[in-house]
Amino acid sequence: MGQIVNKQVIKQQRAAGKAEREKKYRRAKAWQMAVYPIGGFGHNAFMFLMGLVSYYAAGIVGLGTVVASLIITGSRIMDAVTDPVMGILLDRTNGRFGKVRPALAIAYILMASSTLLLFYTNHLVPDGFKIIYFILLYFVFIIGYAMSQISLNIGNAVITNDPEQRPLFGGLTMIYTMIFYTGASVYLSFYLTGKYGGYTQVGLFQEMTLSTVIIAGIAYIMAIIGIASKDRSENYGTGKEHKAIKVKEIWPLLKSNRPLQMYVVAASIDKLSLQIAGNQIVNVMLFGIVIGNYSLMGTTNAIGMIPNILVLVFGIRYSMKFGSKKGFVIATWLCIISYSLLLLLLWLGDPAQIRMNNMGFMTISFMVLYLVGGAVRYVGSGLMMPMLADVIDYSAYKSNHYAPGLISSVYAFIDKAVSSLQQTFVGIMLAFIGFKTAFPDVDTPYSGKIFWMTMFLASGVMLLAWIISLIAMRYYELDKDRMAEIQEELEARRRAAGI
């Protein structure tokens, strides 16, 4: 009897706590939290599709590998202009349908139309115009892609201001991302390449494009539905009309924003290290040369799907209770521990013993450390989005300027600039050990130089990045308690403005 009473009391306390939080914060409903992050499906679908554009441009259109690579790499220069322009434009937008919904719709139209025209018609254009045609359509795509990325980040800040809820949409976004890339990889590698015999048939690119446009369209519609009731001016910052930020005000706004600076340092260097470690060449070196069993990579990644989701769910629940900053710090420490142990295992043990048909100490230890480290990495990455939402609200609190577009565009530009360095970094490092004309492959013989360069690229770079991230977090003040204070102050300003 006493246990039943205690359960009822606990249930009543939880209900009272939830009601209090709903009064204190602009919480989102459960279905909104589940539906809005699906927009990332659309964004990732177009990104996955455009990962194939170099094959199409060089092999089908006939631009050549050098020209195609130069055009794609040169797009990073355009990001220096498009990202801030998109950010400021979205900050000035506050119409009948809000900020996020029109931007997502326009972004989808731009990306869908440009990719359809690109993959269906570029090879049919007269030779003298193929390069110009390709550049124009690629530029349209970049504009749409920048608008999509920035508007999705704005929506993350708008849909809820509850520090307890924000980690949830970050976790759901990562789960959706894992599901998407698993499904997309299977669709491309097993179905399309089998049907068309590789990347030499235009039909593969056209079918992939059509599938992308349909899937992305559904995803963006879901995101628009999820954000609809929240995408209103009273949910922007202090909830009042803000003057458009002038160009001369941008630098002071960013210069005084220490949390943004620390966030950008942690997020960008963390992403750079993960991209280096996940580079296909590095995977070949680790699994194909050091371990000597390249097929193990696919097996390991397939096995890791469920543990990744389970660890991510646990990590997000922890972050909901203790805050995004603390969750990120704990996840980073766990990454350092697991990857340090993995490095020691491969150094002191015999990697050649790691085989699925030899479930001894080396295989079990490698699988546990590799899977745990990879899963915890997803927790840290999943908390980047709610932390950016916190930075956006901090900026509104500090300056009384609600500039989610500008803040998001600054991060997006730096993130892209840093990420673009990963292939160059890998190439330079491999040149130091003699690979100046060709990259290592599965037939490259094992050597001490190969081993230590693999350890540096697969683990060492990430360990250095995580240490830098922890240092940056010491100066990042936006923990759960601080965000509660900031949201209370923003709410007080809304009430003072009669909203």
C-alpha positions in Angstrom: 0.0 0.0 0.0 2.8 2.4 0.9 4.6 1.7 -2.4 1.4 2.6 -4.3 1.1 5.8 -2.4 4.7 6.6 -3.0 4.3 6.0 -6.8 1.3 8.3 -6.9 3.2 11.0 -5.1 6.1 10.7 -7.4 3.8 10.8 -10.4 2.1 13.9 -9.0 5.4 15.6 -8.4 6.6 14.9 -12.0 3.3 16.2 -13.4 3.6 19.4 -11.2 7.3 19.8 -12.3 6.3 19.4 -16.0 3.5 22.0 -15.6 5.9 24.4 -13.9 8.4 24.0 -16.8 5.7 24.6 -19.3 4.9 27.9 -17.6 8.5 28.9 -17.3 9.7 27.9 -20.8 8.3 27.7 -24.3 8.5 24.0 -24.5 7.7 22.0 -27.6 5.3 19.1 -27.7 6.7 15.6 -28.0 5.5 15.2 -31.6 7.1 18.5 -32.6 10.4 17.4 -31.1 10.2 14.2 -33.1 9.0 15.7 -36.4 11.1 18.9 -36.8 14.6 17.2 -36.8 13.4 15.1 -39.8 14.3 18.2 -41.8 17.9 17.1 -41.4 16.9 14.1 -43.6 16.4 16.4 -46.5 19.5 18.4 -45.8 21.6 15.2 -45.6 20.0 13.7 -48.6 21.1 16.6 -50.8 24.6 16.5 -49.3 24.8 12.8 -50.0 23.7 13.3 -53.6 26.2 16.0 -54.2 29.0 13.8 -52.9 28.6 12.0 -56.3 28.7 15.2 -58.4 32.5 14.9 -59.1 31.9 11.5 -60.7 29.1 12.9 -62.9 31.0 16.0 -63.8 34.2 14.2 -64.7 32.8 11.0 -66.2 29.5 11.8 -67.7 29.7 15.6 -68.5 33.4 15.3 -69.5 34.8 18.2 -67.5 37.7 16.2 -66.3 38.8 15.4 -62.8 41.0 18.5 -62.4 38.3 21.0 -63.6 35.6 19.4 -61.6 37.7 19.4 -58.4 38.6 23.0 -58.9 35.0 24.1 -59.3 33.8 22.1 -56.3 36.8 23.3 -54.1 36.3 26.9 -55.3 32.7 26.7 -53.9 34.3 27.1 -50.5 35.3 30.6 -51.4 31.7 31.4 -52.3 30.7 30.3 -48.8 32.6 33.3 -47.4 29.9 35.5 -49.1 26.8 33.3 -49.2 26.7 32.2 -45.6 26.8 35.7 -44.0 24.5 37.1 -46.6 22.0 34.3 -46.0 22.3 34.8 -42.2 21.6 38.5 -42.4 18.8 38.1 -44.9 17.1 35.6 -42.6 17.6 37.9 -39.6 15.7 40.6 -41.5 12.9 38.2 -42.4 9.8 38.3 -40.2 6.7 37.9 -42.3 3.4 36.3 -42.0 4.9 32.8 -42.2 7.9 33.5 -39.8 11.5 33.0 -40.6 12.1 29.3 -40.8 9.2 28.0 -42.9 9.8 30.3 -45.9 13.5 29.7 -45.8 13.1 25.9 -45.8 10.7 26.0 -48.6 12.9 28.2 -50.8 16.0 26.2 -49.9 14.3 23.0 -51.0 13.1 24.5 -54.3 16.6 25.9 -55.1 18.3 22.6 -54.3 15.7 20.4 -56.0 15.5 22.4 -59.2 19.3 22.8 -59.5 20.1 19.1 -58.9 17.4 18.0 -61.3 18.7 20.3 -64.0 22.3 19.4 -63.3 22.0 15.6 -63.4 19.4 15.4 -66.1 20.6 18.0 -68.6 24.2 19.1 -68.0 25.6 16.3 -70.2 23.2 17.3 -73.0 24.4 20.9 -73.2 26.8 21.9 -76.0 30.5 21.4 -75.0 31.3 25.1 -75.1 28.7 25.8 -72.4 29.0 22.8 -70.1 31.4 24.4 -67.7 29.4 27.6 -67.4 26.1 25.6 -67.0 27.6 23.4 -64.3 29.0 26.4 -62.4 25.7 28.3 -62.5 23.6 25.3 -61.3 26.2 24.5 -58.6 26.1 28.1 -57.4 22.2 27.9 -57.1 22.6 24.7 -55.1 25.1 26.3 -52.7 22.7 29.2 -52.1 19.9 26.7 -51.3 22.2 24.5 -49.2 23.4 27.5 -47.1 19.8 28.7 -46.6 18.8 25.2 -45.5 21.6 24.8 -43.0 21.1 28.2 -41.4 17.3 28.1 -41.2 17.4 24.6 -39.6 19.8 26.0 -37.0 17.4 28.9 -36.4 14.5 26.5 -36.0 16.5 24.6 -33.3 16.6 27.8 -31.2 13.0 28.7 -31.9 11.2 25.4 -31.3 12.1 25.3 -27.5 14.0 27.4 -25.1 14.0 24.7 -22.3 17.6 23.7 -21.4 16.2 20.3 -20.6 14.5 19.8 -23.9 17.2 21.1 -26.2 19.5 18.1 -26.0 16.7 15.9 -27.2 16.4 17.3 -30.7 20.2 17.1 -31.0 20.0 13.4 -30.2 17.1 12.7 -32.4 18.9 14.5 -35.3 21.9 12.2 -34.8 19.7 9.1 -34.8 17.9 10.2 -37.9 21.3 11.0 -39.5 22.6 7.5 -38.7 19.5 5.9 -40.1 19.6 8.0 -43.3 23.3 7.3 -44.1 22.9 3.6 -43.4 19.9 3.4 -45.7 21.4 5.7 -48.4 24.7 3.7 -48.5 22.8 0.5 -48.9 20.6 2.0 -51.6 23.6 3.3 -53.5 26.1 0.6 -53.1 23.8 -2.5 -53.4 20.9 -1.4 -55.5 22.0 1.4 -57.8 25.6 0.4 -58.5 24.4 -3.2 -59.1 21.6 -2.0 -61.4 23.8 0.4 -63.5 27.2 -1.3 -63.1 29.1 1.5 -61.3 29.3 5.3 -61.8 29.6 5.2 -65.6 25.9 5.3 -66.5 23.8 8.5 -66.4 20.8 6.5 -65.2 22.4 6.0 -61.8 22.7 9.7 -61.1 19.2 10.5 -62.4 17.5 7.8 -60.4 19.5 8.9 -57.3 18.5 12.5 -57.9 14.8 11.7 -58.3 14.9 9.6 -55.1 16.6 12.4 -53.3 14.2 15.1 -54.4 11.2 13.0 -53.3 12.7 12.0 -49.9 13.9 15.5 -49.2 10.6 17.0 -50.1 8.8 14.8 -47.6 11.4 15.6 -44.9 11.2 19.4 -45.4 7.4 19.3 -45.3 7.6 17.4 -42.0 10.0 20.0 -40.6 7.7 22.9 -41.7 4.8 21.2 -40.0 6.8 20.6 -36.8 8.0 24.2 -36.5 4.7 25.9 -37.7 3.2 26.9 -34.3 6.6 28.1 -33.0 7.8 30.1 -36.0 6.4 33.4 -34.8 7.9 36.7 -33.8 7.0 36.4 -30.1 9.4 33.4 -30.0 12.4 35.2 -31.4 14.8 36.3 -28.7 13.1 38.9 -26.5 9.9 38.6 -28.6 9.8 42.1 -30.0 10.6 43.7 -33.3 14.4 44.1 -33.6 16.2 46.6 -35.8 18.1 45.0 -38.6 21.8 44.6 -37.7 24.0 47.0 -39.6 27.3 45.8 -41.1 29.3 47.9 -38.7 27.5 46.2 -35.8 28.5 42.7 -36.8 32.1 42.7 -35.5 31.3 44.1 -32.1 28.5 41.6 -31.7 30.8 38.7 -32.4 33.8 40.1 -30.6 32.0 40.3 -27.3 30.4 36.8 -27.6 32.8 34.6 -25.7 30.5 31.5 -25.7 30.2 31.7 -29.5 34.0 31.9 -29.8 34.5 28.9 -27.5 31.7 27.0 -29.2 33.2 27.6 -32.7 36.7 26.4 -31.5 35.3 23.2 -29.9 32.8 22.4 -32.6 35.0 23.1 -35.7 38.2 21.4 -34.5 36.1 18.5 -33.2 34.5 18.1 -36.6 37.8 18.4 -38.4 39.4 15.7 -36.4 36.4 13.4 -36.9 36.5 13.9 -40.6 40.2 13.2 -40.7 39.7 10.0 -38.7 36.8 9.0 -40.9 38.6 9.7 -44.2 38.3 6.8 -46.5 42.1 6.7 -46.9 42.6 6.5 -43.2 40.1 3.7 -42.9 42.0 1.8 -45.6 45.2 2.2 -43.6 43.7 1.1 -40.3 41.6 -1.8 -41.4 43.3 -2.8 -44.7 47.0 -2.4 -43.8 47.4 -2.3 -40.0 44.8 -4.9 -39.2 45.0 -6.5 -42.6 41.3 -7.2 -43.0 39.5 -4.3 -44.8 36.1 -6.2 -44.8 36.1 -5.9 -41.0 35.3 -2.2 -41.3 31.9 -2.9 -42.9 31.1 -5.6 -40.3 32.1 -3.3 -37.4 30.1 -0.4 -38.7 27.0 -2.6 -39.1 27.4 -4.1 -35.6 27.8 -0.6 -34.2 24.5 0.7 -35.4 22.5 -0.5 -32.4 25.1 0.4 -29.7 25.5 3.8 -31.2 21.8 4.5 -30.8 21.6 3.1 -27.3 24.6 5.1 -26.1 23.3 8.2 -27.8 19.9 7.8 -26.0 21.6 7.4 -22.7 23.9 10.4 -23.3 21.1 12.6 -24.3 19.0 11.7 -21.3 22.0 12.5 -19.1 22.4 15.9 -20.9 18.7 16.7 -20.5 19.2 16.3 -16.7 22.5 18.0 -16.3 22.8 20.3 -19.4 24.3 20.2 -22.8 27.7 21.6 -21.7 28.2 18.9 -19.0 27.0 16.2 -21.4 29.5 17.3 -24.0 32.4 17.5 -21.5 31.6 14.0 -20.1 31.3 12.6 -23.6 34.7 14.2 -24.6 36.4 12.6 -21.6 35.0 9.2 -22.4 36.2 9.6 -26.0 39.7 10.5 -24.8 39.8 7.4 -22.5 38.4 4.9 -25.1 40.6 6.1 -27.9 43.7 6.3 -25.7 43.1 2.6 -24.7 42.5 1.7 -28.4 45.8 3.3 -29.4 47.6 1.4 -26.6 45.9 -1.9 -27.6 47.0 -1.6 -31.3 50.5 -0.5 -30.2 51.2 -3.2 -27.6 49.1 -6.0 -29.0 49.1 -7.7 -32.4 46.5 -6.1 -34.7 46.7 -9.1 -37.1 44.8 -11.2 -34.5 41.7 -9.0 -34.9 39.4 -11.3 -36.8 35.7 -12.2 -36.5 36.7 -15.9 -36.6 39.2 -15.4 -33.8 37.2 -14.0 -30.9 40.2 -13.7 -28.5 41.4 -10.8 -26.4 42.5 -8.6 -29.3 39.3 -8.9 -31.3 37.0 -8.4 -28.3 39.0 -5.5 -26.9 39.2 -3.8 -30.3 35.5 -4.2 -30.9 34.5 -2.9 -27.5 36.8 0.1 -27.5 36.1 1.0 -31.2 32.4 0.7 -30.8 32.2 2.5 -27.4 34.5 5.3 -28.7 32.5 5.7 -31.9 29.2 5.7 -30.0 30.3 8.4 -27.5 31.5 10.5 -30.4 27.9 10.7 -31.6 26.8 12.0 -28.2 29.3 14.9 -28.4 28.3 15.6 -32.0 24.6 15.5 -31.2 25.0 18.1 -28.5 26.5 20.6 -30.9 23.1 21.7 -32.2 21.5 22.5 -28.8 24.6 24.3 -27.7 24.4 26.5 -30.8 20.8 27.3 -29.9 22.0 28.3 -26.4 24.6 30.6 -28.0 21.9 32.3 -30.1 19.8 33.0 -27.0 22.9 34.2 -25.1 23.6 36.7 -27.9 20.0 38.0 -27.7 20.4 38.3 -23.9 23.8 40.0 -24.1 23.2 42.5 -26.9 19.4 42.6 -27.2 19.9 41.8 -30.8 18.2 38.6 -32.0 20.5 37.5 -34.8 20.2 33.7 -35.1 20.9 33.8 -38.8 24.2 35.7 -38.3 25.3 33.5 -35.5 24.5 30.4 -37.4 26.2 31.7 -40.6 29.4 32.5 -38.7 29.6 28.9 -37.4 28.6 27.5 -40.8 31.3 29.4 -42.6 34.1 28.5 -40.1 32.8 24.9 -40.0 33.0 24.6 -43.8 36.4 26.3 -44.0 37.9 24.0 -41.3 36.2 20.9 -42.7 37.6 21.6 -46.2 41.1 21.2 -44.8 40.7 17.5 -43.9 41.7 16.0 -47.3 44.7 18.4 -47.7 45.9 17.6 -44.1 45.7 13.8 -44.8 47.6 14.3 -48.1 50.4 16.4 -46.5 50.8 13.9 -43.7 51.1 10.9 -46.1 53.5 12.8 -48.3 55.8 13.0 -45.2 56.1 9.2 -45.2 56.7 8.9 -48.9 53.2 8.7 -50.5 53.6 11.7 -52.8 52.1 10.3 -56.1 49.6 7.7 -54.9 47.7 7.0 -51.6 48.0 3.8 -49.6 45.6 1.0 -50.6 44.9 -2.5 -49.2 47.8 -3.9 -51.2 50.3 -1.5 -49.6 52.7 -3.5 -47.4 52.7 -2.9 -43.6 55.6 -0.8 -42.1 56.4 1.1 -38.9 55.8 4.4 -40.7 52.4 3.3 -41.9 51.4 2.1 -38.4 52.3 5.4 -36.6 50.9 7.6 -39.2 47.7 5.6 -39.0 47.6 5.9 -35.2 48.2 9.7 -35.6 45.4 10.2 -38.2 42.9 7.7 -36.7 43.4 8.5 -33.0 46.0 11.1 -32.3 44.4 14.0 -34.2 41.1 13.4 -32.4 42.8 13.2 -29.0 44.5 16.6 -29.6 41.2 18.1 -30.7 39.3 16.8 -27.7 41.9 18.3 -25.3 41.5 21.6 -27.1 37.7 21.2 -26.8 37.9 20.6 -23.1 40.1 23.8 -22.7 37.5 25.8 -24.7 34.7 24.5 -22.5 36.4 25.9 -19.4 35.6 29.3 -20.8 32.1 28.4 -22.1 29.7 29.6 -19.4 26.4 28.3 -20.8 25.7 25.4 -18.5 22.2 24.4 -17.5 21.9 26.9 -14.6 23.3 29.8 -16.6 20.8 29.1 -19.4 17.9 29.0 -17.0 19.0 32.5 -15.8 19.2 33.7 -19.4 15.8 32.3 -20.3 14.2 33.9 -17.3 15.7 37.3 -18.2 14.5 37.0 -21.8 11.0 36.1 -20.6 11.0 39.1 -18.3 11.9 41.3 -21.2 9.0 39.8 -23.2 6.6 40.5 -20.4 7.9 44.1 -20.1 7.3 44.5 -23.8 3.7 43.3 -23.3 4.2 40.1 -25.2 
